[in-house]
Amino acid sequence: MLQLLIRFIESLSTTLRQRKTLLYASVYMVILWLVAALAFHFLEKASLFDSFYWVVTTTTTVGYGDIVAKTLAGKLLAIFVMLSGIGVLGVFLASFADILIEKSLKRKPKAKSYMQGHVIICGWNPKLEIAVKELLAENKQIVVVANVDSLPLEHRNLVFIRGDPSDEENLKRAGIEKASHALIACNDDTETLLAAIAVEKLNKNVHSTCIVSDAKVVRALKKIGVDQVLSSNEFFGLVLARSIFVPKISLFLKELMDVEGMDLFQEKIPELFEGKRFGELMKELKEKYDALALGVVRDAKLIVNPANDFMLEKGDNVLYVAEEKIKSFKN
């Protein structure tokens, strides 16, 4: 309690030094209350407490009327206090209110203290908006850092920080040290690269995904340690080409990516499958969980549809399709 009081006094003293108008008004009001209280005490024979009470109620225009001046000198004093005190008190209160409003406006948003393992979104565009909606539907906690005035979304698990996503201070306010994932897709590839560099610098363990178009930037992002780089031009070009041979490819991809229906998951294989064949794992997933194993992730590389006798190793991840994440799929 004492520390809070000391901080308040220090903050108030700093504010008073910064605002001369508030300082002058404060000094004047203190002197007026003390001098007027003493004068009223001697002129009206009232106690010091009653005299101070009278001065405060008079300058604040409350005027209960329970204590009034009766002598001519006391009435003249009351006139002086009313004319000089009310105006100065108004200046004092107005200046103090301005400071409070200014401090409130300067208070910058940041990630909520309880957020841990959350997702940081760097930039804002229609692609990221769709991603945020999907993540919120999965009850993920999200912090968006973008140079836009506002977001078209509001959610209890969504925090918006207006500013440059490549600025380290903004990323720190977004809780980058505690984040698990970062999705980066800024206005252009250069901004995306700068934001990715800042993210990797502040948290080497964060799983970062970038969306760019230039192949040169893709290589640069991989060199700095970005986990996943999606080339929008290449991806949509391949999908467009494959649509000739697989007319329903768009429906297939939408089904996999949509919140409802079948979904794509990646999980570490249980210990009991280490040293066993992929075919055994695939059979277990299909018969027990009605899930379809698509491939294995090993050393950050994806092996799609490995042979049935492909031997699984410790640390491998299985990529599978199911209606929902297999909660009981553990050791």
C-alpha positions as CSV (number, residue, x, y, z in Angstrom):
1,M,0.0,0.0,0.0
2,L,2.8,2.4,0.9
3,Q,4.6,1.6,-2.4
4,L,1.5,2.4,-4.3
5,L,1.1,5.7,-2.5
6,I,4.8,6.5,-3.2
7,R,4.3,5.7,-6.9
8,F,1.2,7.8,-7.0
9,I,3.0,10.8,-5.4
10,E,6.0,10.4,-7.8
11,S,3.7,10.2,-10.8
12,L,1.7,13.2,-9.6
13,S,4.9,15.2,-9.0
14,T,6.2,14.3,-12.5
15,T,2.9,15.3,-14.0
16,L,2.8,18.6,-12.2
17,R,6.3,19.5,-13.4
18,Q,5.2,18.7,-17.0
19,R,2.0,20.8,-16.7
20,K,2.7,24.2,-15.5
21,T,-0.9,25.3,-15.6
22,L,-1.9,22.4,-13.3
23,L,1.0,23.3,-11.0
24,Y,0.1,27.0,-10.7
25,A,-3.6,26.1,-10.2
26,S,-2.7,23.6,-7.5
27,V,-0.4,26.0,-5.6
28,Y,-3.0,28.7,-5.8
29,M,-5.8,26.5,-4.5
30,V,-3.7,25.2,-1.6
31,I,-2.8,28.8,-0.6
32,L,-6.3,30.0,-1.0
33,W,-7.8,27.2,1.1
34,L,-5.2,27.6,3.9
35,V,-5.4,31.5,4.1
36,A,-9.2,31.6,3.7
37,A,-9.7,28.9,6.3
38,L,-7.5,30.8,8.8
39,A,-9.2,34.1,8.0
40,F,-12.7,32.6,8.4
41,H,-11.6,31.0,11.7
42,F,-10.7,34.3,13.2
43,L,-13.5,36.4,11.6
44,E,-16.4,34.0,12.3
45,K,-15.0,32.3,15.4
46,A,-15.5,28.9,13.8
47,S,-13.2,25.9,14.4
48,L,-10.3,25.2,12.0
49,F,-12.0,22.1,10.7
50,D,-15.3,23.9,10.1
51,S,-13.5,26.8,8.5
52,F,-11.7,24.5,6.1
53,Y,-14.9,22.7,5.4
54,W,-16.6,26.1,4.6
55,V,-13.8,27.0,2.1
56,V,-14.0,23.7,0.3
57,T,-17.8,23.8,-0.1
58,T,-17.7,27.4,-1.2
59,T,-15.0,26.9,-3.9
60,T,-16.6,23.8,-5.2
61,T,-20.0,25.6,-5.4
62,V,-21.6,23.0,-3.2
63,G,-22.6,25.5,-0.5
64,Y,-24.7,23.4,1.9
65,G,-25.6,26.5,3.9
66,D,-24.9,24.8,7.3
67,I,-21.9,27.2,7.9
68,V,-22.3,30.8,6.6
69,A,-20.5,34.0,7.1
70,K,-22.4,36.4,9.5
71,T,-20.0,39.3,9.8
72,L,-19.4,41.9,7.1
73,A,-15.7,40.9,6.9
74,G,-16.7,37.3,6.6
75,K,-19.1,38.0,3.8
76,L,-16.5,40.0,1.9
77,L,-14.1,37.0,2.4
78,A,-16.8,34.7,1.0
79,I,-17.2,36.9,-2.1
80,F,-13.5,36.8,-2.7
81,V,-13.3,33.1,-2.3
82,M,-16.2,32.5,-4.6
83,L,-14.9,34.8,-7.4
84,S,-11.3,33.7,-7.3
85,G,-11.6,30.1,-6.3
86,I,-14.3,28.7,-8.6
87,G,-12.5,29.7,-11.8
88,V,-9.1,28.5,-10.7
89,L,-10.6,25.2,-9.4
90,G,-12.2,24.7,-12.8
91,V,-8.8,25.2,-14.5
92,F,-7.3,22.7,-12.1
93,L,-10.0,20.0,-12.7
94,A,-9.9,20.5,-16.5
95,S,-6.1,20.2,-16.7
96,F,-6.2,17.1,-14.5
97,A,-8.9,15.5,-16.7
98,D,-6.9,16.3,-19.8
99,I,-3.9,14.4,-18.3
100,L,-6.0,11.4,-17.4
101,I,-7.5,11.2,-20.9
102,E,-4.1,11.6,-22.5
103,K,-2.7,8.8,-20.4
104,S,-5.6,6.6,-21.4
105,L,-5.1,7.3,-25.1
106,K,-1.4,6.5,-24.8
107,R,-2.0,3.2,-23.1
108,K,-1.2,0.7,-25.8
109,P,-2.9,-2.6,-26.2
110,K,-0.9,-5.8,-25.6
111,A,-1.3,-9.5,-25.4
112,K,-3.4,-10.6,-22.3
113,S,-1.2,-11.7,-19.4
114,Y,-2.7,-15.2,-19.5
115,M,-1.9,-15.8,-23.1
116,Q,0.6,-18.6,-23.7
117,G,1.0,-20.7,-26.8
118,H,-1.1,-18.2,-28.8
119,V,-0.9,-17.4,-32.5
120,I,0.5,-14.1,-33.7
121,I,-0.8,-12.8,-37.0
122,C,1.5,-10.3,-38.8
123,G,-0.3,-8.2,-41.4
124,W,-3.9,-8.2,-42.5
125,N,-5.6,-9.2,-45.7
126,P,-8.5,-11.4,-46.9
127,K,-6.4,-14.5,-46.6
128,L,-5.4,-13.8,-43.0
129,E,-9.0,-12.9,-42.1
130,I,-10.2,-16.3,-43.2
131,A,-7.3,-17.9,-41.3
132,V,-8.2,-15.9,-38.1
133,K,-11.9,-16.9,-38.4
134,E,-10.9,-20.6,-38.7
135,L,-8.5,-20.4,-35.7
136,L,-11.1,-18.6,-33.5
137,A,-13.6,-21.3,-34.4
138,E,-11.0,-23.8,-33.0
139,N,-10.8,-21.7,-29.8
140,K,-7.3,-20.4,-30.5
141,Q,-6.0,-17.3,-28.8
142,I,-4.9,-14.7,-31.4
143,V,-2.9,-11.5,-31.4
144,V,-3.0,-9.5,-34.7
145,V,-0.2,-6.9,-35.4
146,A,-1.0,-4.9,-38.5
147,N,-0.8,-1.4,-40.0
148,V,-4.6,-1.0,-40.3
149,D,-7.0,1.3,-38.5
150,S,-9.2,-1.5,-37.2
151,L,-10.2,-5.2,-37.7
152,P,-13.6,-6.3,-39.0
153,L,-13.6,-8.9,-36.3
154,E,-14.2,-8.8,-32.5
155,H,-13.7,-11.8,-30.2
156,R,-12.8,-12.5,-26.6
157,N,-9.7,-14.4,-27.8
158,L,-8.6,-11.8,-30.3
159,V,-6.3,-8.9,-29.5
160,F,-5.4,-6.2,-32.1
161,I,-2.2,-4.2,-31.9
162,R,-2.0,-1.4,-34.5
163,G,1.5,-0.9,-35.9
164,D,4.3,-2.2,-38.0
165,P,4.5,-6.1,-37.6
166,S,8.3,-5.9,-38.2
167,D,8.8,-3.6,-35.2
168,E,10.2,-5.6,-32.3
169,E,8.4,-3.5,-29.7
170,N,5.1,-4.3,-31.3
171,L,5.9,-8.0,-31.4
172,K,7.0,-7.9,-27.7
173,R,3.6,-6.4,-26.8
174,A,2.0,-9.2,-28.8
175,G,3.8,-11.7,-26.5
176,I,6.1,-13.2,-29.1
177,E,8.2,-14.8,-26.4
178,K,5.2,-17.0,-25.3
179,A,3.7,-17.5,-28.8
180,S,3.7,-21.0,-30.4
181,H,2.9,-20.0,-34.0
182,A,3.2,-16.9,-36.2
183,L,1.4,-16.4,-39.5
184,I,3.1,-13.7,-41.6
185,A,1.6,-12.2,-44.8
186,C,2.2,-8.4,-45.0
187,N,1.4,-6.0,-47.8
188,D,4.4,-7.1,-49.9
189,D,7.1,-9.7,-49.8
190,T,9.7,-7.3,-48.4
191,E,7.5,-6.4,-45.4
192,T,6.8,-10.1,-44.9
193,L,10.6,-10.9,-44.9
194,L,11.3,-8.1,-42.4
195,A,8.5,-9.3,-40.1
196,A,9.8,-12.9,-40.3
197,I,13.3,-11.8,-39.4
198,A,12.0,-9.9,-36.4
199,V,9.9,-12.9,-35.3
200,E,12.8,-15.4,-35.6
201,K,15.1,-13.1,-33.8
202,L,12.8,-12.7,-30.8
203,N,11.6,-16.4,-30.6
204,K,13.6,-19.1,-32.3
205,N,11.1,-21.8,-31.1
206,V,8.0,-20.2,-32.7
207,H,6.6,-22.1,-35.6
208,S,6.4,-19.5,-38.4
209,T,4.5,-19.7,-41.7
210,C,4.9,-17.0,-44.4
211,I,2.9,-16.3,-47.5
212,V,4.8,-14.7,-50.4
213,S,4.9,-14.7,-54.2
214,D,8.6,-14.1,-55.1
215,A,10.7,-17.3,-55.3
216,K,13.8,-15.4,-54.2
217,V,12.0,-14.3,-51.0
218,V,11.0,-17.9,-50.5
219,R,14.6,-19.0,-50.4
220,A,15.6,-16.1,-48.1
221,L,12.8,-17.0,-45.7
222,K,14.0,-20.6,-45.5
223,K,17.5,-19.5,-44.8
224,I,16.5,-17.4,-41.8
225,G,14.7,-20.4,-40.3
226,V,11.1,-19.9,-41.2
227,D,9.4,-23.3,-40.8
228,Q,6.9,-23.1,-43.7
229,V,6.7,-20.8,-46.7
230,L,3.7,-20.8,-49.0
231,S,4.1,-19.3,-52.4
232,S,0.6,-18.1,-53.3
233,N,1.4,-17.8,-57.0
234,E,2.9,-21.3,-57.2
235,F,0.2,-22.9,-55.0
236,F,-2.8,-21.5,-56.9
237,G,-1.0,-22.2,-60.2
238,L,-0.6,-25.9,-59.3
239,V,-4.2,-26.1,-58.1
240,L,-5.4,-24.5,-61.3
241,A,-3.4,-27.0,-63.4
242,R,-4.5,-30.0,-61.4
243,S,-8.1,-29.0,-61.8
244,I,-7.9,-30.1,-65.4
245,F,-7.1,-33.7,-64.3
246,V,-9.0,-33.6,-61.0
247,P,-12.2,-31.6,-61.6
248,K,-13.2,-31.9,-57.9
249,I,-9.9,-30.8,-56.4
250,S,-11.3,-27.6,-55.1
251,L,-14.1,-29.4,-53.2
252,F,-11.5,-31.9,-51.8
253,L,-9.2,-29.1,-50.5
254,K,-12.2,-27.1,-49.1
255,E,-13.4,-30.2,-47.3
256,L,-9.9,-30.7,-45.8
257,M,-9.5,-27.1,-44.7
258,D,-13.0,-26.4,-43.5
259,V,-13.8,-26.4,-39.8
260,E,-16.7,-28.7,-40.3
261,G,-16.4,-32.1,-41.9
262,M,-13.1,-33.9,-42.6
263,D,-9.9,-32.2,-41.4
264,L,-6.1,-32.6,-41.7
265,F,-4.0,-33.3,-38.6
266,Q,-0.4,-33.8,-37.7
267,E,0.7,-35.7,-34.5
268,K,3.7,-37.4,-33.1
269,I,3.4,-41.2,-33.4
270,P,3.0,-43.1,-30.1
271,E,6.1,-44.9,-28.8
272,L,4.4,-48.3,-29.4
273,F,4.6,-47.7,-33.2
274,E,8.3,-46.8,-33.1
275,G,10.2,-49.4,-35.1
276,K,7.0,-50.7,-36.7
277,R,5.8,-50.4,-40.3
278,F,3.7,-47.6,-41.7
279,G,1.1,-50.1,-42.8
280,E,0.5,-51.2,-39.2
281,L,-0.1,-47.5,-38.2
282,M,-2.3,-46.9,-41.2
283,K,-4.4,-50.0,-40.3
284,E,-4.7,-48.9,-36.7
285,L,-5.9,-45.5,-37.6
286,K,-8.5,-46.7,-40.1
287,E,-9.9,-49.6,-38.0
288,K,-9.9,-47.9,-34.6
289,Y,-10.4,-44.2,-35.4
290,D,-11.8,-44.3,-39.0
291,A,-8.9,-42.0,-40.0
292,L,-6.8,-42.1,-43.1
293,A,-3.0,-41.8,-42.8
294,L,-1.5,-39.8,-45.7
295,G,2.1,-39.6,-44.8
296,V,5.0,-39.2,-42.4
297,V,6.9,-36.0,-41.3
298,R,10.5,-36.8,-40.6
299,D,13.3,-34.2,-40.0
300,A,11.0,-31.4,-41.3
301,K,10.4,-33.3,-44.5
302,L,7.0,-34.8,-45.6
303,I,7.0,-38.3,-47.0
304,V,3.6,-38.7,-48.8
305,N,2.0,-42.2,-49.0
306,P,5.1,-44.2,-47.9
307,A,5.2,-47.9,-48.6
308,N,3.5,-50.3,-46.2
309,D,6.9,-51.6,-45.0
310,F,8.3,-48.1,-44.4
311,M,9.8,-48.3,-40.9
312,L,8.7,-45.6,-38.4
313,E,11.3,-44.0,-36.2
314,K,11.3,-42.1,-32.9
315,G,10.3,-38.4,-33.5
316,D,8.2,-39.1,-36.6
317,N,4.9,-37.4,-37.1
318,V,1.9,-38.9,-38.9
319,L,-0.3,-36.8,-41.2
320,Y,-3.8,-38.0,-41.2
321,V,-7.4,-37.1,-42.2
322,A,-10.2,-37.5,-39.8
323,E,-13.5,-35.8,-38.7
324,E,-11.8,-34.6,-35.6
325,K,-8.5,-34.8,-33.8
326,I,-7.9,-38.2,-32.2
327,K,-7.8,-37.4,-28.5
328,S,-6.9,-40.9,-27.4
329,F,-4.1,-41.3,-30.0
330,K,-1.3,-41.4,-27.4
331,N,1.2,-43.8,-25.8
